[in-house]
């Protein structure tokens, strides 16, 4: 299912624009979803059980409705039977890669999706060691440096074997993936494609900013990410076509209902079409579940990650009838067949990316009371975590007229802006300025954001405070203290590095309101081993069952790390391919 394409302005400006438009009340359309009847019932049952805890009840014994297996499919209702070696359920990025790889390994493969087309969104890939990196001379860190940093920021909870596999194979996997379609490779992040409507690959932060050394950062962002543009569809459809040329069959508007088992082994899956007809797919080598996440199932969200219910699901794909597709179908089918969810806590993917011209650059940030509340020099995910805990879930980024000369000192991170382009060069850099991940700013774009209200200009701090309705006296005290720290060259309040402490004393002054963030996906999946085989409660493989993409566990836990921008897409590609290969064997 093709998603709405986001421009740099619409993607990065969401929180700020919404905060202004809604009176700093958060992101319009991203309020927590109302609970379904099932979730309300589950919450009620859980409350009753918890209340009974004082009398000896155990609240952990509560079983939500989605864990109860449905009635067995009546074989007499089967209208079609498909015999294959491997069945892939869910044709998003991971599923399409699994479909193609299994077919290229010589297996007979059948794949289906409940949407009307392959599912994709965005197009950022965090990969290492591809031909693109070699061709452009992009230097990247050693594998162990990346794995160690990722394990550290995620509390040592992911499966390090999976991370090692991904980093070692993501480059060749990217070459394989995009090699399925003709495309143009840009040689730098400020190049312009020959035809922006045709497929091209955009190298982000290339060449690297000479002022940025990721090894010296508290929240490093590794170099070498690429973006597939004008959207992700060309590579997805190219990979699907390659799978079909290799003999795979793909169908759409089919929904997976239940797995079929013979003894302990998964040997197929039942699916239903738009008219309610049941199709039985016999898969003698196995089934790959790559059905997306569970962010659009309120009961699952409430049960597994109640903290995530505070975020609206911003990026859900839709099926042909207009219903969200990311409803945990693969998770449920796997658990009904004996697999288990990985241990949490699961990771909501929420980014606070600020405005287009300034991004999340670590200028002074204050809350609704006009007070500073954290070290601003953190990643996009970590910044949103801090903002979410403030009054109203909003914050305000404050800087002055010296911003242009200060950009070069800012971190070259996901959501960061590090280059100012003067008026006489704007035409030459137009493509880079308009790309949300490039990190370029200009006077024209900045003025456009002032006009749009995502950045507010004022000649005094009093006017600035009034514009966003925060206490002027408190804000002036906060700025006075911040300027004192900046001139001293040491942040004794929140420990921000001195090279990014810039006093606010040169009018005009600016404020960028940061509203609430939507949730792109809730990452948490079926426990699996290093070969994508689903595991049971004793850590033994469920024979014939494989998982990939957001249905699989082991990749991200606690928080989604922006250390490697585009890691989610990249892992879906690599583990989808791996699952297809292992299933075919």
N, C-alpha and C positions, 0 to 999 in steps of 0.2 A: 504494500500500500504506500503510495507516494505521499510524503508529508509536505506540508506547506513549507516552501523554501524561506529561510530567514535571512534578511540582510543584516549587515553589521549593526545598523541603527536599531532594527527591531529586536535583535537578539540581546545586544549589550545594553540597550536603553530601557529594557522592560521595567526593571526595578525602580530606577530613578523617575522615569516618566509617570509610572503608576503612583509613586509616593506623592508626587506633586498633585496629580489629578484627583487623587482620593484623599487629599488633606493628610498625607503621611499615614494613610491607613493600610498601605500594603498593595500588593499586586492584584489589580482587578482581574477577576476570573480565576484566580488561583487560591481562593479561600478553601479551607478543608471541605471535602465532599460530605454531603449528608449521609448518614449511615443508612444502609439498606435495612429492610425488615429483618433479614437474617442476622445482620451485625447487631441490631438493637436487641434482638432476642439473645444473641450470644453474650452481649454486654450485660443484659439482665440476669442471665443464668450465672455468669461469672460473678456478678455482684452478690447474688444470693448465696453462691458457694463461698465467696469470701466472707460474707456476713456470718456464715455458719462456721467459719474457721475458729471463732472464739469458743465454739462448742465442740471442737475437735475435727472440723471439716478441713479438707486439703484443697486449696484453690488451684493447685497445679493439676488436679485430676479433671478439671473442666476440659471437655472435648468439643471444639467448634464443629459446626455442621459439615464444613467442607472436608473434614477428615473421615467422615463416615462414607464408606464406598457406596456407590449407587447400586441399584438392583442390576443383576446380570442382564446383558443384552439378550433378547429373545432371538435365537438363530432363525426362526421362521420369518422374521422381519427383514432379514438380509436380502437386498435386491441385487447386489453385485459382489463378486469375489475377485480380488486381485492377488495374484501370486508373484512374489518378488523375493530377492535376497535381503535387501535392506529397505526399510521404510523410514523416511525422514518426515517428522511431524513438525510443521512450522517452517516457513520459507522466508525468514528474515536473513540477515547476513550470515549467521552461523549455519542455518539450515541450507541455504543455497551453496555454501562452501562444502558442507557435508555431502550434499547431493552430487555435486560435481566430482569431488574426490573419490567417493565410493564408485561412481560410474567409471572414472578413469582408471580405477584399480581393477576393473573388469567385472564388477558385480552388477546384477540386475537391480535397478533402483527405482523406487516409486516415492514421490514426495508430494505433500499437499499442505495447504494453508487455508485458514478460515476467512482470510481477507480476499479481495478480488485481484490482488497482484502481490509481487514480492514486497516485503516490508523493509523500508529503509528511512533514515533520517540523518541529517547532517552529512559529514563526510571526512571527519578528522581522524587520522590514524597515527598512533604512537608506535613506531616501529624502529628496529635496529638492524643495520647492516644490509639494507637492500641495495640493488643496483643504483637506485636514485642517490643514496647516500654516497656511494663510491664515485658516481659520475660527478656529483657536485662537490666532492671533497669535504663532506660534513663529518666532523670529528665527534664521536660519541663516547660516553663512558664505558668502562668495562662492565661485563654482566654482573659481577658480584656487587659493584657499587650501586647499580640500579636495584637489584633484589634487596640488598641490605636497607636501602632507603625506603623502599616500599613496605618492607616488613616492619620497619620502625614506625612509620606513620600510621600503620594499620594494626598496631599492638601485637605484632608477631602472630596474628591469627590466620592469615591465608596459608595455602599450601605452597611452600617454597618450591617444591618440585614442579608445580604448574607454572610458577613465575619463571623458573629457570628455562623450562621448555619454551615458553612463549618468547622470551627475549632472544633465545638462540635460534628461533625459527621465524619470527615475525617478519624479518627482512625478506627472505626467500618466499614466504607466503604472500607478501605484498606484491612481489614481482609476478608471482603466479596469478594472483587475483586480478590486478589491473592489466596484465598481459592479455586478458580475454577481449579487450576492446581497444580500438585506436584512440590515442590521446596525445596531447601536447604536454611536454614537461617544461615548466618555467625554470629558469636558472637562478632566480633570486626572488625574494619576497616583494620586490618592487618592480618586477617585470610585468608586462601586460600581455595577456594571451592574444594570439592572432585573431581568434574569434571567441569571445567570452560565452557564446551560446553553445559552443562545442566542447567536448570533454578535454579537461586539462588537469594537471597536477601542480599544486601550489606548495612550494616548500616554505614552511613557517619559520620565522626568525632566522632567515638565511640571507646574507651571512650573519653569523652570531655577533651580538653586540660586544665589542671589545671591552666594555666596562663591566660586563657581567661574568662572574666566576661562580658557577653553581656550587663548587666545593666550599665556598665561603658563606653560603646562604643558610639561614635557619630553615627555610622552606624552599629547597632547590627545585628548579624545573629543568628537566633534561632537554638538550637540544635535538633537533632532527625530525620534528613532526611534519607530516604532510597533509594536505587537504585535497580531496577529490571534488572538483567543481565542474560545471555550475551547480550540480547537486550530485548525490551519490548514485543516482539511478543508472548511469551508463555502465558502471562497473558491476552493479548487481545484475542488470539484464544481460551484460556480456557473459558473466559467470553462469547464469541460468542457461543461456544459449549454448555455452560450452558443455554444460552438463547434458543437455538434450542431444547435442551432437555425439556425445559419448554413449548415448543410449538411455539416459534417464527419462522418466516420465514425470511431469509435474501437473498438478491440478489445483484449482483454487475454489473458494467458497465451499470447502469441506472442513468440518470441525472434528478434531479428535475427541472421542468420547471415553473409551476405555481401552486399556491394554489387554491382550490375549495371552494367557499363560498356559503352558503344559508342564505340570509339576512346578518346579522353581523357575523355569525358563520363560522369558518373554518371547513369544513367537509371532506376534502381530498386533494389530490395533483395529478397533472399530471406529468408523467415522460416519458422520451424518452430513447429508447435503442440505440445500436450502429448502427442499420440500419434506425434509424429515426422513428421507430414505436412508437405510443403513448400508454402508459398504464395509465389507470385511477385507482387510489387507493382511495376507499371510506373509510374514517376513522371516524366512528360515534362518537368516544370519543375525538378525537383530533389528531393533527400532532405535532411532536417534530422536530424542525429544529436544527440540530447539524452539520452544513456543513463547519466548519472551518472558517478561517479569510478571509480578502480581500487583503492580501499583494501582490497577483499576478494579481490584476486588477489595471492597471495603472491609469485609470480614477478615480476609487474610492479612490485610494491612494492619488492622486493629489488633489481631492476635500476635503477629510476628514482630511488628515494629510500631507500637502505638505512638512513638515520637514522630513518625512519618505522617501521621494523620493530620498534623498541623500544616502540611504542605498540600496544595492542590496539585494534581497530576497534570502537568503542563503539556506533555509531549506524547500522549497516547495515540497509537495508530487506531484506525477504525476499520471495521469490516464493511461489507457491502450494505448492510442495513443501518450503518451509522453507529454501531455499538463499539466500545473499546475492545481491542483484541488482547491487551495485556492483562488477563484475568487469572493468571496462574494455572492455566489448563495443564501444562506439562508437569508442574509441581504436583498437582492433585493426582493425575494419572500415575505418576511414578510412586507416590506414597501409597495409593490404593494397591499397587503391585508389589509392595514390600520395601521400597527404598525409603530413605529418611532425609529430612532436611539437615543441612549442616548446622552446627552450633552458631549462634549469633554472637554479638549483635550485628544485624544486617545494616547495610549502608545506603541511606537515601542519597541520591546524586542531586545535590542542590548547589548551584553556583551563584554567587553574588558578583556580577561582572561590571557593575557601574555604568558609566557613560562611555561613549565612543572615543572622545578626545583624551580622557584621563584614565579610563578603565578602573582598575583596583589599585592604582598607584598609591603607595603608603603616605599620603598626606594626612594631616590631622583629621581624625574622625570623632564625632561626638554623638551622644544619644539625644533623645527628645528633651532631656533636662539640661542640655547644653554642656554635658560633662564628657570628658574623655573616658573610655572604658576598656581599652586593650592596646596591645602593640599592633599597629596597623600593618606591619610588614609581614603578612602571612599570605597563604594561598587563597584562591577564590572560595574553595570549600570551607576552609577554616574561618575565613572572614564572615561568611554567611552564618556559621555556627555561633559566632559571637554576637552578630547583629540580631539573630533570632531570639536571643535571651534578653534583649533590651526592651524597654517599655514600648509597646506598639509594634515590636519587631522591625523597627526602622532605625536608620542612622544617617549622618550627614557628613560628607567629605568636604573639607574646607581648605582653600588655597588662595593664593593671591596672583597678581599680574606677572610674577616671575616664573610662572609654570612652564613656559616654553623652554627656558634654559635649564630647568630642573629635570626634564624628562630623561635625559641621557644617564642620570644617576639611578633611575628606577629599575626594578628587577625585570629581567626578560622572562616573564612568566605568563601562564595562561591568564588572560585578562589584563595584562600589563600593557602600558603604552610607553615607548622609549624613544620615539623619533618625532621631532617637529619639522615640518616641511614648510619653508617660506612661500609666500604667494607666487613668486616667479617660477617655482618648481611644482606647483600643485597639479598642473596638467600632466606633467611627466609621471607623477606619483599617484594619479587618480585611482588606479586600481588598488594599490596598497592602502591608501587612505580609506577606501570604502570596504576593505576586507576586515572583519572583526578580529581576526587572529593575527594580523600583521604587526600592529603596534605603532601605527603612524597617525599623527595628528596634524591639523592645519587650521589656519584662521577661518577659512570658509566653513569647515565642518563645525568648529567651535561656535561660530556665530549662529549656525543653524540649530545647534543644541540649545543655545540661549533662547532663540525664537520659539523652539518647541517646548521649553520649560524644563528640560532635563538638567540644565545648568542655570543657576540664577546669579545674576550680577548685581552688585551693590557698591556704593561709594563709601559706606561705613559699616562697621560691625553691627550697629543698632539696626540699620536697614536690612542687613543680612539675616539677623535673628528674627525680625518681624516677618520677613518673606516666608520663613518656614515655621513660624510660630513656636520658637523656643525662647527661653528667658534670656534677655539681652545681657543682664548683669552677670549671670552665670557664664554665658558664652564669653564675655569679655575677660572674666577672670581666668577661664580655661585657656584662652588664646595668650593672655599675658604670661601664664605659667609655661605654656608650650614654647613661646618665644624665648623665655629665660633659659629653658633646657637647650633650645637650638643654638643660642649664642654661647652657652657653656660647652656645647659639643658632647653632651652626655645626657641620655634619657634615663634619669634615676627613677622615674615613675613607672614606665612600662618597658624599658630596655630595648627600644628601637635603635638600630645602628645609627651612628652619628652622621654617616654620609647621606642619610635620607631624612634628616631633621632640618626642615626649612622654615624659618620664621615667617609669620603671616603679618606683614607690616607695610606692604606696598599696594595701595589701592589702584584699581578697583579690586574688590574681594569677590570670591565666588563660592557657592555652595552647590554640591550635587547630592540631592536626596537619594538614599538607597532604600528602596522598598523591599517587600518580602520577595523571596525567590520561589519559583515553582519547582516541583520535583520532576526531573526528567525520567527517573526510573528508580525503583527500589531494588537494590542488588542483594540477593540472598537466594540460594538455590539448593538443589539436591546434592547431598554429599557424594563425592566421586573420587576416584583415584587418578593417578597421573596419566591414565589412558582413556579418561572420560567415561569410565564404566561406573554406573550408578551403584552406590553401596547401601547395604542394609544396616540395621542397628548394631550389628557385630562387626562392621567394617568389611564385610565380605561382598564381592560383586554380585549384583542381581544378574544372572545370566541373560544375555541378549538385550540388555538395556543400557543405552548410552545417553549422555546429556551434553549439551553445548549451549553457548550463548548465555542469556540471563536465566535459563533454566538450571544451569550447573552452578555448583558451589565452589568454594576454594579460591576464588579470584580476589574478591574485595570484601572486606569486613570492617565494621566500625564506621569508617568514613571512606568516601570515594576519593582517592588521591589524585590531585592535579599535578603531581610530580611528573607524570608522563601524560601530557595532553593527548586525548584520543586513545587511551589505553583500552577502554571498553570495546570500541569498534575493533581494535587490533586483536584483542583476545578472542572476540567472537569469530573473527576470520580464522585465526590460528587453531582454536579448539574445535571450530566447526569442521575444518579440514581434517584435523586429527581424529575426531569422532567418526567421520566418514571412512577414513582409512582403516581404523581399527575394526569398525563394524564390518567392513567389506572383507576383512581377513578372517 
